[in-house]
Amino acid sequence: MEQIGKAVVWREKNQPVVVERVVVEAPRRGEVMIKLAACGVCHSDLSATNGTIPFTPPVILGHEGAGRVVAVGEGVDEYKVGDHVLSSFVSMCGKCRYCQTGRPQLCDQAARTTTTLPDRTVRTRDLAGHALSVFSGCGVMAEYATLHVDNVVKVDATVPLEKAALIGCGVMTGVGAAINTAKVTPGSTAVVFGCGGVGLNAIQGCAIAGATMIIAIDTSDAKLDMARQFGATHSVNATGVDNIVKAINALTRGGADYAFECVGSGDIAAQAYGCLGKGGTAVVVGVAPLTDRTSIKTASLTFGEKTLTGSYFGSARPREDFPRLLRLYHTHQLKLDELITRTYTIDEAPQAFADLSAGRNARGVIVFPSQ
């Protein structure tokens, strides 16, 4: 049975998002319909609306969602009505060579689900009958969404869904960059460039992994104050610093073991690499414009045995990592409540995006009515 509900739709580049009533079709084979409880307002959604990530409108936004299953399609036996689930914005088939070798975040299927379900069709249309694409196969900034089971992860029902939703992107991306990609070691030194939602999670990922010196870098004192709440031991406001690399090298007495670029800038990626000590690892987490470039001294790779790498979705294995992160939340090692700066109704979505663009929130979350 199809449902009609509100959704946040992007229709024109560099224009505010709009809230519309849309039609969501019943799930087909291998799919489930979710009634959303919450959806994080992520910078990737904003990047779609301003052209940083190339999408063709109209698109229903949202990829950091949490809700309850309200219908299951043919052949679905791992989910039932009432299950609490999170969306995973990378579709993972379980069969390609990346899935089979433990790197499902690089799944071949993901390239086919940037704006559709895996079969290249959608279950969403506007009230005029025109098809609406869905962000990363999800489109969960909506009251209802139909997703393929490859984009869904079942989670413990004891965690409030408005908190659990953050696991689906920002937390997984930041914490995973530290724990899964970089494999931060106890007693090490780490530097995090950018203290937005992902950067704060990279900081707490380093703290969970046991780093003893964690330096937060941003241009906002308010964000640097928040970074200390998430485990930063030092902070540097980059505004007015002539040479941030020299400043960090002096602070760390020779360079950091790990550095994380969480902004989406080729120049900052070069700075992250530049502040490494010998044998250090720099991880690019932010999504830069496709035309951006990073320049480093090639010989330093050899003589310093340094590593420059990327991290996509925190090198996630969602069906293992999502529950693991929620267990860390249960034991008070992972902060979720503190990430939520403000909640919004779906009708307030344009304001949520304006606040995100202005850097006002660690994370804004759209909360949907329970009935």
Disulfide bonds with the S-S distance in Angstrom:
none
